[in-house]
Structure formats: structure tokens, C-alpha cells
Amino acid sequence: MERVTITKEAAEIVKQLQLKHGDLIFHQSGGCCDGSAPMIFEKGDMYLDASDILLGKIEGVPFYMNQDQFEYWKHTHLTVDITKGRGASFSLEIPLGLRFLIHSRLLTEEEATFFKTK
């Protein structure tokens, strides 16, 4: 089971970014404003520490979330999507006039049980 997935449209943008930038990571910090949106960086451009939790990989890209943010979202399944618009961050999709966003839903009972045992 996966805790985080990606839409087809967002996956296409990730593939474009991989071709241009190489290895990437997603990070969602939980800070204010754009900090609460998923951002994508070149691997090594984002400092990760023990407070960042790996939720899974999407399109081969690790998706990390700060543990404080995860406390709010731990009961949800996340889907990364893309939309037109410009965020105020350094995320790699911004120059394309796009930004990543999250759709969430509560975990099913089966998913909740699965993730509790991990």
C-alpha cells in the first residue's frame, strides 16, 4: 500500500524535471504559506534531517514530510497533483508557471491498520 501517489498530469511534469535536473526529492515542510505545499528540489539542494519522514516514492522520487506536519496528516492518503499558477517558493516547477498541490482523503480502515504495523 502507498501513502502517497501522484496524478498522471503531475507525473509528466516530474518526468520533465528529472530529464532536466537529474535526481530529485519532494519535501513538504508544513511551514506557513508555500511551506505547506509539496516542493520538488534537486537531490542535495534540500537539507533533510531526523525530523523528515520518508512517506514513499512517486515516479522514483522520494517524498519527505516534516514530522510535525505528518502529525496532522498521518490519518490521510496524499495525492500529488499539479495546477497552473505560480508559488512563492524555489520548487523546480515554478518557472513552468505550475505548482504542485496535495489532495488528501482519510485512510481506509485497511490502510490505517497496514500503516500502524509499519
N, CA and C atoms as an extended XYZ file, in Angstrom:
354
Properties=species:S:1:pos:R:3:atomname:S:1:resname:S:1:resid:I:1 pbc="F F F"
N         0.840       -1.189        0.000 N   MET     1
C         0.000        0.000        0.000 CA  MET     1
C         0.875        1.239        0.000 C   MET     1
N         0.356        2.256       -0.614 N   GLU     2
C         1.102        3.506       -0.721 CA  GLU     2
C         0.409        4.601        0.067 C   GLU     2
N         1.187        5.403        0.745 N   ARG     3
C         0.643        6.528        1.498 CA  ARG     3
C         0.553        7.779        0.626 C   ARG     3
N         1.380        7.831       -0.424 N   VAL     4
C         1.384        8.988       -1.316 CA  VAL     4
C         1.440        8.496       -2.767 C   VAL     4
N         0.613        9.107       -3.616 N   THR     5
C         0.581        8.793       -5.042 CA  THR     5
C         0.620       10.110       -5.823 C   THR     5
N         0.533        9.993       -7.140 N   ILE     6
C         0.645       11.179       -7.990 CA  ILE     6
C        -0.315       11.048       -9.171 C   ILE     6
N        -0.875       12.159       -9.600 N   THR     7
C        -1.741       12.136      -10.775 CA  THR     7
C        -0.894       11.974      -12.028 C   THR     7
N        -1.535       11.556      -13.102 N   LYS     8
C        -0.851       11.380      -14.382 CA  LYS     8
C        -0.235       12.704      -14.850 C   LYS     8
N        -0.978       13.795      -14.706 N   GLU     9
C        -0.507       15.105      -15.155 CA  GLU     9
C         0.722       15.549      -14.363 C   GLU     9
N         0.686       15.356      -13.053 N   ALA    10
C         1.825       15.730      -12.212 CA  ALA    10
C         3.029       14.838      -12.505 C   ALA    10
N         2.770       13.560      -12.766 N   ALA    11
C         3.862       12.634      -13.085 CA  ALA    11
C         4.599       13.069      -14.348 C   ALA    11
N         3.866       13.583      -15.323 N   GLU    12
C         4.505       14.067      -16.559 CA  GLU    12
C         5.455       15.228      -16.269 C   GLU    12
N         5.061       16.111      -15.370 N   ILE    13
C         5.924       17.239      -15.014 CA  ILE    13
C         7.161       16.741      -14.268 C   ILE    13
N         6.976       15.766      -13.386 N   VAL    14
C         8.121       15.190      -12.670 CA  VAL    14
C         9.107       14.588      -13.673 C   VAL    14
N         8.602       13.875      -14.665 N   LYS    15
C         9.486       13.281      -15.681 CA  LYS    15
C        10.274       14.367      -16.423 C   LYS    15
N         9.597       15.460      -16.765 N   GLN    16
C        10.265       16.592      -17.428 CA  GLN    16
C        11.387       17.131      -16.551 C   GLN    16
N        11.085       17.315      -15.273 N   LEU    17
C        12.058       17.863      -14.345 CA  LEU    17
C        13.233       16.908      -14.129 C   LEU    17
N        12.964       15.607      -14.122 N   GLN    18
C        14.038       14.623      -13.983 CA  GLN    18
C        14.992       14.687      -15.171 C   GLN    18
N        14.440       14.843      -16.363 N   LEU    19
C        15.289       14.942      -17.551 CA  LEU    19
C        16.204       16.161      -17.482 C   LEU    19
N        15.690       17.248      -16.966 N   LYS    20
C        16.449       18.486      -16.898 CA  LYS    20
C        17.412       18.534      -15.707 C   LYS    20
N        16.965       18.015      -14.551 N   HIS    21
C        17.713       18.218      -13.304 CA  HIS    21
C        18.322       16.951      -12.696 C   HIS    21
N        17.973       15.778      -13.204 N   GLY    22
C        18.515       14.545      -12.628 CA  GLY    22
C        17.729       14.088      -11.414 C   GLY    22
N        18.431       13.574      -10.408 N   ASP    23
C        17.777       13.043       -9.203 CA  ASP    23
C        17.092       14.158       -8.427 C   ASP    23
N        15.878       13.868       -7.961 N   LEU    24
C        15.043       14.864       -7.293 CA  LEU    24
C        14.520       14.328       -5.966 C   LEU    24
N        14.020       15.245       -5.125 N   ILE    25
C        13.266       14.864       -3.931 CA  ILE    25
C        12.063       15.795       -3.796 C   ILE    25
N        10.971       15.263       -3.265 N   PHE    26
C         9.826       16.061       -2.838 CA  PHE    26
C         9.971       16.305       -1.351 C   PHE    26
N         9.550       17.485       -0.900 N   HIS    27
C         9.529       17.774        0.533 CA  HIS    27
C         8.320       18.645        0.842 C   HIS    27
N         7.659       18.331        1.927 N   GLN    28
C         6.551       19.152        2.420 CA  GLN    28
C         6.856       19.482        3.866 C   GLN    28
N         7.136       20.754        4.122 N   SER    29
C         7.640       21.142        5.439 CA  SER    29
C         6.545       21.391        6.461 C   SER    29
N         5.431       21.914        6.026 N   GLY    30
C         4.389       22.268        6.978 CA  GLY    30
C         4.517       23.687        7.475 C   GLY    30
N         5.450       24.435        6.920 N   GLY    31
C         5.581       25.834        7.294 CA  GLY    31
C         4.411       26.634        6.754 C   GLY    31
N         4.429       27.906        6.981 N   CYS    32
C         3.323       28.734        6.516 CA  CYS    32
C         3.395       28.929        4.999 C   CYS    32
N         2.327       29.392        4.444 N   CYS    33
C         2.228       29.757        3.032 CA  CYS    33
C         2.634       28.591        2.125 C   CYS    33
N         3.611       28.811        1.258 N   ASP    34
C         4.031       27.757        0.340 CA  ASP    34
C         4.744       26.608        1.036 C   ASP    34
N         5.159       26.799        2.287 N   GLY    35
C         5.816       25.726        3.018 CA  GLY    35
C         4.909       24.535        3.245 C   GLY    35
N         3.610       24.750        3.165 N   SER    36
C         2.671       23.651        3.365 CA  SER    36
C         2.356       22.930        2.052 C   SER    36
N         2.927       23.391        0.946 N   ALA    37
C         2.740       22.740       -0.353 CA  ALA    37
C         3.927       21.817       -0.624 C   ALA    37
N         3.706       20.750       -1.392 N   PRO    38
C         4.843       19.896       -1.737 CA  PRO    38
C         5.760       20.630       -2.710 C   PRO    38
N         7.043       20.550       -2.428 N   MET    39
C         8.019       21.198       -3.297 CA  MET    39
C         8.999       20.141       -3.789 C   MET    39
N         9.514       20.351       -4.988 N   ILE    40
C        10.458       19.411       -5.576 CA  ILE    40
C        11.785       20.126       -5.803 C   ILE    40
N        12.860       19.444       -5.403 N   PHE    41
C        14.194       20.018       -5.480 CA  PHE    41
C        15.154       19.014       -6.099 C   PHE    41
N        16.283       19.519       -6.584 N   GLU    42
C        17.363       18.623       -6.976 CA  GLU    42
C        17.863       17.936       -5.709 C   GLU    42
N        18.166       16.655       -5.839 N   LYS    43
C        18.685       15.921       -4.688 CA  LYS    43
C        19.944       16.631       -4.198 C   LYS    43
N        20.011       16.879       -2.915 N   GLY    44
C        21.145       17.587       -2.340 CA  GLY    44
C        20.893       19.063       -2.122 C   GLY    44
N        19.854       19.629       -2.744 N   ASP    45
C        19.541       21.044       -2.560 CA  ASP    45
C        18.638       21.301       -1.360 C   ASP    45
N        18.123       20.241       -0.755 N   MET    46
C        17.247       20.367        0.408 CA  MET    46
C        17.885       19.606        1.553 C   MET    46
N        18.116       20.288        2.656 N   TYR    47
C        18.710       19.639        3.817 CA  TYR    47
C        17.645       18.819        4.528 C   TYR    47
N        17.880       17.525        4.634 N   LEU    48
C        16.985       16.636        5.360 CA  LEU    48
C        17.651       16.242        6.669 C   LEU    48
N        16.832       16.080        7.720 N   ASP    49
C        17.380       15.618        8.990 CA  ASP    49
C        16.429       14.607        9.615 C   ASP    49
N        16.667       14.262       10.855 N   ALA    50
C        15.874       13.227       11.536 CA  ALA    50
C        14.410       13.613       11.689 C   ALA    50
N        14.075       14.888       11.512 N   SER    51
C        12.676       15.313       11.638 CA  SER    51
C        11.886       15.138       10.338 C   SER    51
N        12.532       14.658        9.278 N   ASP    52
C        11.860       14.430        7.997 CA  ASP    52
C        11.555       12.945        7.834 C   ASP    52
N        10.321       12.644        7.478 N   ILE    53
C         9.841       11.272        7.354 CA  ILE    53
C         9.657       10.940        5.881 C   ILE    53
N        10.211        9.817        5.457 N   LEU    54
C        10.015        9.349        4.087 CA  LEU    54
C         8.665        8.649        4.009 C   LEU    54
N         7.743        9.211        3.228 N   LEU    55
C         6.405        8.628        3.086 CA  LEU    55
C         6.319        7.633        1.943 C   LEU    55
N         7.245        7.701        1.021 N   GLY    56
C         7.237        6.801       -0.123 CA  GLY    56
C         7.943        7.442       -1.295 C   GLY    56
N         7.840        6.782       -2.432 N   LYS    57
C         8.417        7.312       -3.673 CA  LYS    57
C         7.307        7.431       -4.702 C   LYS    57
N         7.358        8.507       -5.473 N   ILE    58
C         6.433        8.697       -6.589 CA  ILE    58
C         7.266        9.016       -7.821 C   ILE    58
N         7.047        8.239       -8.879 N   GLU    59
C         7.857        8.366      -10.094 CA  GLU    59
C         9.342        8.228       -9.763 C   GLU    59
N         9.645        7.413       -8.769 N   GLY    60
C        11.032        7.204       -8.375 CA  GLY    60
C        11.615        8.310       -7.519 C   GLY    60
N        10.814        9.307       -7.176 N   VAL    61
C        11.274       10.452       -6.396 CA  VAL    61
C        10.823       10.285       -4.942 C   VAL    61
N        11.763       10.275       -3.987 N   PRO    62
C        11.374       10.173       -2.579 CA  PRO    62
C        10.522       11.370       -2.165 C   PRO    62
N         9.491       11.096       -1.350 N   PHE    63
C         8.601       12.148       -0.846 CA  PHE    63
C         8.750       12.194        0.667 C   PHE    63
N         9.299       13.315        1.174 N   TYR    64
C         9.518       13.511        2.601 CA  TYR    64
C         8.538       14.541        3.143 C   TYR    64
N         8.192       14.361        4.411 N   MET    65
C         7.351       15.336        5.102 CA  MET    65
C         7.946       15.555        6.489 C   MET    65
N         7.960       16.798        6.927 N   ASN    66
C         8.423       17.105        8.265 CA  ASN    66
C         7.518       16.406        9.284 C   ASN    66
N         8.108       15.869       10.354 N   GLN    67
C         7.341       15.083       11.314 CA  GLN    67
C         6.218       15.880       11.974 C   GLN    67
N         6.402       17.187       12.180 N   ASP    68
C         5.326       17.992       12.771 CA  ASP    68
C         4.124       18.062       11.830 C   ASP    68
N         4.390       18.225       10.541 N   GLN    69
C         3.317       18.239        9.545 CA  GLN    69
C         2.669       16.863        9.455 C   GLN    69
N         3.499       15.815        9.511 N   PHE    70
C         2.986       14.449        9.423 CA  PHE    70
C         1.996       14.155       10.553 C   PHE    70
N         2.196       14.715       11.719 N   GLU    71
C         1.265       14.503       12.823 CA  GLU    71
C        -0.160       14.928       12.440 C   GLU    71
N        -0.280       15.977       11.646 N   TYR    72
C        -1.598       16.443       11.190 CA  TYR    72
C        -2.154       15.569       10.067 C   TYR    72
N        -1.279       14.970        9.268 N   TRP    73
C        -1.681       14.268        8.057 CA  TRP    73
C        -1.587       12.747        8.178 C   TRP    73
N        -1.200       12.215        9.334 N   LYS    74
C        -0.926       10.784        9.451 CA  LYS    74
C        -2.140        9.898        9.199 C   LYS    74
N        -3.322       10.441        9.251 N   HIS    75
C        -4.539        9.667        9.002 CA  HIS    75
C        -5.027        9.788        7.570 C   HIS    75
N        -4.182       10.341        6.686 N   THR    76
C        -4.623       10.608        5.318 CA  THR    76
C        -3.734        9.943        4.272 C   THR    76
N        -4.351        9.709        3.138 N   HIS    77
C        -3.639        9.313        1.927 CA  HIS    77
C        -3.464       10.584        1.110 C   HIS    77
N        -2.274       10.794        0.554 N   LEU    78
C        -1.968       12.007       -0.185 CA  LEU    78
C        -1.801       11.717       -1.669 C   LEU    78
N        -2.330       12.607       -2.490 N   THR    79
C        -2.125       12.537       -3.930 CA  THR    79
C        -1.532       13.857       -4.383 C   THR    79
N        -0.348       13.788       -4.989 N   VAL    80
C         0.304       14.982       -5.521 CA  VAL    80
C        -0.310       15.281       -6.879 C   VAL    80
N        -0.686       16.541       -7.070 N   ASP    81
C        -1.277       16.991       -8.323 CA  ASP    81
C        -0.534       18.249       -8.757 C   ASP    81
N        -0.886       18.743       -9.920 N   ILE    82
C        -0.258       19.949      -10.475 CA  ILE    82
C        -1.369       20.889      -10.921 C   ILE    82
N        -1.125       22.182      -10.825 N   THR    83
C        -2.089       23.171      -11.282 CA  THR    83
C        -1.342       24.364      -11.859 C   THR    83
N        -2.023       25.129      -12.683 N   LYS    84
C        -1.429       26.360      -13.203 CA  LYS    84
C        -1.359       27.376      -12.079 C   LYS    84
N        -0.335       28.161      -12.118 N   GLY    85
C        -0.157       29.189      -11.101 CA  GLY    85
C         1.268       29.198      -10.616 C   GLY    85
N         1.626       30.282       -9.988 N   ARG    86
C         2.999       30.432       -9.530 CA  ARG    86
C         3.017       30.471       -8.011 C   ARG    86
N         3.801       29.579       -7.436 N   GLY    87
C         4.014       29.600       -5.995 CA  GLY    87
C         5.150       30.553       -5.667 C   GLY    87
N         5.342       30.786       -4.396 N   ALA    88
C         6.396       31.702       -3.957 CA  ALA    88
C         7.554       30.926       -3.350 C   ALA    88
N         7.926       29.845       -3.995 N   SER    89
C         8.988       29.007       -3.450 CA  SER    89
C        10.081       28.802       -4.491 C   SER    89
N        11.050       27.962       -4.129 N   PHE    90
C        12.140       27.629       -5.036 CA  PHE    90
C        11.928       26.270       -5.685 C   PHE    90
N        10.716       25.763       -5.627 N   SER    91
C        10.395       24.472       -6.219 CA  SER    91
C        10.625       24.526       -7.733 C   SER    91
N        11.124       23.434       -8.285 N   LEU    92
C        11.579       23.414       -9.680 CA  LEU    92
C        10.481       23.608      -10.729 C   LEU    92
N         9.229       23.366      -10.384 N   GLU    93
C         8.156       23.537      -11.373 CA  GLU    93
C         7.728       24.992      -11.547 C   GLU    93
N         8.117       25.860      -10.636 N   ILE    94
C         7.672       27.256      -10.641 CA  ILE    94
C         7.971       27.968      -11.972 C   ILE    94
N         9.170       27.838      -12.557 N   PRO    95
C         9.435       28.513      -13.833 CA  PRO    95
C         8.522       28.050      -14.977 C   PRO    95
N         7.872       26.902      -14.812 N   LEU    96
C         6.956       26.409      -15.838 CA  LEU    96
C         5.567       27.035      -15.714 C   LEU    96
N         5.374       27.902      -14.712 N   GLY    97
C         4.056       28.501      -14.475 CA  GLY    97
C         3.104       27.517      -13.822 C   GLY    97
N         3.669       26.548      -13.111 N   LEU    98
C         2.888       25.496      -12.465 CA  LEU    98
C         3.279       25.394      -11.001 C   LEU    98
N         2.441       24.685      -10.242 N   ARG    99
C         2.779       24.387       -8.855 CA  ARG    99
C         2.139       23.079       -8.434 C   ARG    99
N         2.862       22.344       -7.616 N   PHE   100
C         2.328       21.103       -7.072 CA  PHE   100
C         1.391       21.425       -5.915 C   PHE   100
N         0.415       20.564       -5.722 N   LEU   101
C        -0.501       20.680       -4.593 CA  LEU   101
C        -0.882       19.282       -4.136 C   LEU   101
N        -1.511       19.202       -2.973 N   ILE   102
C        -1.899       17.924       -2.376 CA  ILE   102
C        -3.406       17.805       -2.306 C   ILE   102
N        -3.914       16.647       -2.706 N   HIS   103
C        -5.294       16.252       -2.423 CA  HIS   103
C        -5.181       15.179       -1.351 C   HIS   103
N        -6.051       15.216       -0.367 N   SER   104
C        -5.968       14.206        0.684 CA  SER   104
C        -7.342       13.590        0.928 C   SER   104
N        -7.297       12.380        1.471 N   ARG   105
C        -8.515       11.693        1.912 CA  ARG   105
C        -8.135       10.887        3.132 C   ARG   105
N        -9.095       10.573        3.961 N   LEU   106
C        -8.815        9.738        5.121 CA  LEU   106
C        -8.412        8.341        4.673 C   LEU   106
N        -7.508        7.733        5.412 N   LEU   107
C        -7.130        6.351        5.119 CA  LEU   107
C        -8.330        5.434        5.330 C   LEU   107
N        -8.422        4.410        4.525 N   THR   108
C        -9.438        3.387        4.768 CA  THR   108
C        -9.028        2.620        6.025 C   THR   108
N        -9.934        1.839        6.581 N   GLU   109
C        -9.596        1.030        7.761 CA  GLU   109
C        -8.446        0.083        7.451 C   GLU   109
N        -8.480       -0.514        6.261 N   GLU   110
C        -7.421       -1.431        5.856 CA  GLU   110
C        -6.063       -0.704        5.770 C   GLU   110
N        -6.059        0.485        5.164 N   GLU   111
C        -4.825        1.253        5.065 CA  GLU   111
C        -4.322        1.673        6.453 C   GLU   111
N        -5.226        2.135        7.291 N   ALA   112
C        -4.836        2.583        8.637 CA  ALA   112
C        -4.197        1.432        9.418 C   ALA   112
N        -4.779        0.257        9.319 N   THR   113
C        -4.225       -0.911       10.006 CA  THR   113
C        -2.851       -1.256        9.438 C   THR   113
N        -2.734       -1.217        8.128 N   PHE   114
C        -1.460       -1.519        7.466 CA  PHE   114
C        -0.357       -0.563        7.930 C   PHE   114
N        -0.637        0.741        7.941 N   PHE   115
C         0.394        1.720        8.281 CA  PHE   115
C         0.718        1.719        9.769 C   PHE   115
N        -0.204        1.305       10.614 N   LYS   116
C         0.077        1.199       12.057 CA  LYS   116
C         1.095        0.099       12.332 C   LYS   116
N         1.103       -0.937       11.498 N   THR   117
C         2.004       -2.062       11.720 CA  THR   117
C         3.386       -1.813       11.156 C   THR   117
N         3.574       -0.735       10.412 N   LYS   118
C         4.886       -0.443        9.816 CA  LYS   118
C         5.755        0.319       10.782 C   LYS   118
